[in-house]
Amino acid sequence: MQTTFMISTTEPGLYEFTRDVAGWVEGTGLLTLFVRHTSASLLIQENADPEVQSDLTAYFHRLVPPSDDPSMSYLTHTYEGPDDMPAHIKAALLPVSLSIPVSGGRLALGTWQGIYLFEHRRAPHRRQVVAHLSG
């Protein structure tokens, strides 16, 4: 089975789409998710406290600030905006694919785990995440 999830983003941050995926899976097997972009990532992260998502967003902004920050003056790929190259760096540091076991039609996630697209760009985007269930 294969499908593509479309995730609309408005700004940098984590966008949970666990329910969409859970509603699609069936049977037993291994689910692979893959984001089709070079400036976004995928994460399995806590979904109980929204402060986790805001803290992660703040941490990665501090770790890799925009290219107009003086600490990033060494960057040369800057013509697509000050958030572009930092978004590529974040996507290089974080996963762009995930593997999740599926058992009896249910994702084998832990109690507080959710599936997130991590948007690294400032502008709104429609991100594509390809899902492949094998087994």
C-alpha positions in Angstrom: 0.0 0.0 0.0 1.2 3.5 -0.8 -0.2 7.0 -0.4 0.9 10.6 0.0 -0.1 12.8 2.8 -0.3 16.6 2.1 0.6 18.7 5.1 0.0 22.5 5.0 2.4 24.6 7.0 2.3 28.3 7.9 5.6 28.8 9.7 8.5 26.9 11.3 7.4 24.3 13.7 6.1 20.8 14.2 2.9 19.7 12.6 1.4 16.5 13.9 -0.3 14.1 11.4 -0.5 10.9 13.5 -4.3 10.7 13.1 -4.1 10.9 9.3 -1.5 8.0 9.2 -3.4 6.0 11.8 -6.6 6.2 9.8 -4.8 5.0 6.7 -2.8 1.9 8.0 -4.3 -1.5 8.1 -3.0 -5.0 8.7 0.5 -5.8 10.0 3.8 -4.7 8.5 6.3 -1.9 8.4 5.3 1.7 7.6 7.9 3.9 6.0 7.3 7.6 5.8 9.4 9.9 3.6 9.2 13.7 3.2 9.8 14.8 -0.4 11.5 18.1 0.5 15.0 19.3 1.4 13.9 21.9 3.9 11.6 19.9 6.2 12.1 16.8 8.4 10.1 14.1 10.1 10.1 13.3 13.8 8.5 11.0 16.3 8.1 13.2 19.4 5.9 13.7 22.5 2.4 14.8 21.6 1.1 15.4 25.2 2.6 18.8 26.0 2.8 21.4 23.2 5.8 23.0 25.0 7.9 20.2 23.7 7.2 21.2 20.1 7.8 25.0 20.8 11.0 24.2 22.7 12.3 22.0 19.9 11.5 24.8 17.4 13.2 27.4 19.5 16.3 25.1 20.1 16.8 24.5 16.4 16.3 28.2 15.6 19.1 28.9 18.1 21.3 26.1 16.9 20.9 27.2 13.2 19.8 30.8 13.0 18.8 32.6 9.8 21.6 33.5 7.3 21.2 37.2 8.2 22.5 36.4 11.7 26.1 37.5 12.0 27.1 34.0 13.2 26.0 32.6 9.8 28.0 35.0 7.6 30.0 32.1 6.1 26.9 30.9 4.2 26.9 31.4 0.4 23.5 30.0 -0.5 21.5 33.0 0.5 19.5 34.1 -2.6 16.3 32.2 -1.6 16.0 34.1 1.7 17.6 34.0 5.1 15.7 30.9 6.2 16.6 28.7 3.2 20.1 27.5 3.8 19.5 27.1 7.6 16.4 24.9 6.6 18.7 22.7 4.5 21.1 22.4 7.4 18.3 21.4 9.8 17.0 18.8 7.3 20.5 17.4 7.1 20.7 17.0 10.9 17.2 15.5 11.4 15.5 12.5 9.8 13.7 12.7 6.5 12.3 9.2 6.8 10.8 7.1 9.6 10.0 3.4 10.0 7.1 2.5 12.3 5.8 -1.1 13.0 2.1 -1.7 12.3 0.4 -4.5 14.2 -3.3 -5.4 13.9 -4.0 -2.2 11.9 -2.5 0.0 14.6 0.7 2.1 14.7 3.1 0.6 17.3 3.8 4.0 18.8 4.3 4.6 22.5 1.7 6.3 24.7 3.0 9.9 24.2 4.5 9.5 20.7 3.2 11.4 17.7 4.3 11.7 14.1 5.4 15.2 13.0 6.5 17.1 10.0 9.1 19.6 11.1 8.8 22.7 8.9 12.0 24.7 8.7 10.9 27.5 6.4 9.1 30.7 7.3 6.7 30.8 4.3 3.6 28.6 4.0 4.1 25.3 2.2 2.2 22.2 1.2 4.6 19.4 2.1 4.3 15.9 0.7 5.0 12.8 2.9 5.0 9.5 1.0 3.8 6.5 3.1 4.6 2.9 2.1 3.2 0.0 4.1 4.9 -3.3 3.4 4.2 -6.7 5.0 
